[in-house]
Structure formats: C-alpha cells, structure tokens
Amino acid sequence: MLPLGTSLTLDDQADCYSNGVSEIIVGKALKKYNIPRQRVVIKTKLYTGVDDEGGQTPIHLAQNNDGPWVNRVGLSRKKIMDAVDESVKRLGTYIDVLYIHRLDRETPREEIMRALNDVVESGKVRYIGASSMRAWEFQALQNVAIQNNWHKFIVMQSYYSLIGREEEREMIPYCKDAGIGLVPWSPLARGVLARPWTARNSNRETTDLAMKALVRTRETEADKAIGDRVESIAKTKGVSMAQVAIAWLLHHGTFPALGLNSPERIDEAVGALQVKLTEKEIKELEEPYLPKGLALIEM
C-alpha cells in the first residue's frame, strides 16, 4: 500500500492480489488524498487468473490456462491486453512498471514481447519488468526485444535474501552487467529473518503456503546460523532484525519489495535506510551460507 507521509513513493501490486481489490484500494487512495500522480511509482503484475466475478479463488488455484481459466492465465497477447486494461481500470491511472509475474513457457517469446511493447506504446504502461525465472530465459526474452527494437525490461524481481542467495550465480551478474534493476521479493524470507530462528508461533507459519516451499522444507543448520547472526548484529546495533536483513540487501545494490502492513512496519523500513553494516558484519552474515536448489515457486 501507499505509505503516505513518508519518503516512500513506490507501490508494488499485482492484479491477482485479493482478486483485484488491492489495485482498487490504491486507486481510491490516490483520489481520496489527492496525491499528485507524478509523485508515486505504481508497479503491478500479470500472469495469474483473476476471479472477476466477486469470488475469492486462491492464487495457487488460478495458475493453469484451462477449464474456466482459459485465456485468463499466462502471457498470451489476449491475456496481456485484457489484464492491462483491467488493471488500469481498477487503478484509475496508468501503470509505471508492468511485471510479468511468472514466465509462460507455452507462449512464444515473440508474442509475449510484442504484446508488452504494444502496451507501453499505448501509453497505459511506462516500463516493463519480469519476475521469477531462470537467467537464460530472462536473457532470451530481452534479446527478442533488442532484436526487434522493442521496449526492454528495466527490472527483475526475484527471490533473494540472506538465506536465499541462488540468484548470485547468474541472474544478478547478468542484471548488473545489463543495467537492469534488482528488486528482491520476500527479502525477509517470509518473515523468518525478522524474528529469532526458534520463534515459530506467528500466523504466517500456518497460513503462508510459500513459507513451507521456500523456507521450512529446505532449512539447514547454515540458515539457522545466519538467522542467529542477524539477531546478534541487530542487538549490537540496537536495531531490529528486519532492518539488518534489509540493510544487507541495500548494501548489495538491490531495492527490496517489503510488506508494510502497519505504521510500525513502515517506520522500520524507513529506519533501515540509516543502518550501515561494516565489512566485518557483511562477512559474518554471509559466511555460513550453503548453496541450495531453486524451489518451484522461484521459477
């Protein structure tokens, strides 16, 4: 959501969040508080089906382009055009950055990139970005745009945190070389890095489906060691664990997408900008990490 009254001006959405209601709320906030449009950067995403009949279909049940979701899931030209029209309608304004939420491996790359180029040319979208795919697939899409002189991706949003650093192998080096921005999603590893490692009584532990896929089924002693070090450094500096984990990401030149669901979380995120880690602390945080395979949700 838009953290009014702070220096934060970027809002991260997706058409499937609350089946479109999230975008509607942002659109209403812009009007209610008379926020100058040029002061806000609105990002949204498309791929997943949106239950536009007032239902509450969970995101994970609207991922396949068949049955009632035919032409409503994926990255076909029809899906992209329809999804952008609906997002613009819900937001009541244009989209600054449009992400493809996942890669549709059934639709030709040329069709995807032509449609994305066309929505930018239409004025409904300013820039395009991508999320969660293999580095070679991202580069292949980018090459299609380059070869056809179409609009290129300016940003990649991937799973990246102190206990999930696999993107350092290929995706991050490629993006840095190509001048593409990096926006980690779940930068606190589903909140695990925001509390002591043994604290597992939060609502998220039982309600967040991605918690199991990303963290709990793959956790190692190395992850625990990292969590313990985050906690130790936070205590030494007199800041929160979340601020240490965020500061580490900022140190590496990324711009994490954070879930800010209360004034306290907003203040915490803004405060992280003032947390500076020493080279010794960076080394201490990174040293225990052991490589792990990508979870399906990351691809």
C-alpha positions, 0 to 999 in steps of 0.5 A, spaced: 500 500 500 501 507 499 505 509 505 503 516 505 507 521 509 513 518 508 519 518 503 516 512 500 513 513 493 513 506 490 507 501 490 508 494 488 501 490 486 499 485 482 492 484 479 491 477 482 492 480 489 485 479 493 482 478 486 483 485 484 481 489 490 488 491 492 489 495 485 482 498 487 484 500 494 490 504 491 486 507 486 481 510 491 487 512 495 490 516 490 483 520 489 481 520 496 488 524 498 489 527 492 496 525 491 499 528 485 500 522 480 507 524 478 509 523 485 508 515 486 511 509 482 505 504 481 508 497 479 503 491 478 503 484 475 500 479 470 500 472 469 495 469 474 487 468 473 483 473 476 476 471 479 472 477 476 466 475 478 466 477 486 469 470 488 475 469 492 479 463 488 486 462 491 492 464 487 495 457 487 488 455 484 488 460 478 495 458 475 493 453 469 490 456 462 484 451 462 477 449 464 474 456 466 481 459 466 482 459 459 485 465 456 485 468 463 492 465 465 499 466 462 502 471 457 498 470 451 497 477 447 489 476 449 491 475 456 496 481 456 491 486 453 485 484 457 489 484 464 492 491 462 486 494 461 483 491 467 488 493 471 488 500 469 481 500 470 481 498 477 487 503 478 484 509 475 491 511 472 496 508 468 501 503 470 509 505 471 512 498 471 508 492 468 511 485 471 510 479 468 509 475 474 511 468 472 514 466 465 509 462 460 513 457 457 507 455 452 507 462 449 512 464 444 517 469 446 515 473 440 508 474 442 509 475 449 514 481 447 510 484 442 504 484 446 508 488 452 511 493 447 504 494 444 502 496 451 507 501 453 506 504 446 499 505 448 501 509 453 497 505 459 504 502 461 511 506 462 516 500 463 516 493 463 519 488 468 519 480 469 519 476 475 521 469 477 525 465 472 531 462 470 537 467 467 537 464 460 530 465 459 530 472 462 536 473 457 532 470 451 526 474 452 530 481 452 534 479 446 527 478 442 526 485 444 533 488 442 532 484 436 526 487 434 527 494 437 522 493 442 521 496 449 526 492 454 525 490 461 528 495 466 527 490 472 527 483 475 524 481 481 526 475 484 527 471 490 533 473 494 535 474 501 540 472 506 538 465 506 536 465 499 542 467 495 541 462 488 540 468 484 548 470 485 550 465 480 547 468 474 541 472 474 544 478 478 551 478 474 547 478 468 542 484 471 548 488 473 552 487 467 545 489 463 543 495 467 537 492 469 534 493 476 534 488 482 528 488 486 528 482 491 521 479 493 520 476 500 527 479 502 525 477 509 524 470 507 517 470 509 518 473 515 523 468 518 529 473 518 525 478 522 524 474 528 529 469 532 530 462 528 526 458 534 520 463 534 515 459 530 508 461 533 506 467 528 500 466 523 504 466 517 507 459 519 500 456 518 497 460 513 503 462 508 503 456 503 510 459 500 513 459 507 513 451 507 516 451 499 521 456 500 523 456 507 521 450 512 522 444 507 529 446 505 532 449 512 539 447 514 543 448 520 547 454 515 540 458 515 539 457 522 546 460 523 545 466 519 538 467 522 542 467 529 547 472 526 542 477 524 539 477 531 546 478 534 548 484 529 541 487 530 542 487 538 549 490 537 546 495 533 540 496 537 536 495 531 531 490 529 532 484 525 528 486 519 532 492 518 539 488 518 536 483 513 534 489 509 540 493 510 544 487 507 540 487 501 541 495 500 548 494 501 548 489 495 545 494 490 538 491 490 531 495 492 527 490 496 519 489 495 517 489 503 510 488 506 508 494 510 502 492 513 502 497 519 505 504 521 510 500 525 512 496 519 513 502 515 517 506 520 522 500 520 523 500 513 524 507 513 529 506 519 533 501 515 535 506 510 540 509 516 543 502 518 550 501 515 553 494 516 561 494 516 565 489 512 566 485 518 558 484 519 557 483 511 562 477 512 559 474 518 552 474 515 554 471 509 559 466 511 555 460 513 551 460 507 550 453 503 548 453 496 541 450 495 536 448 489 531 453 486 524 451 489 518 451 484 515 457 486 522 461 484 521 459 477 
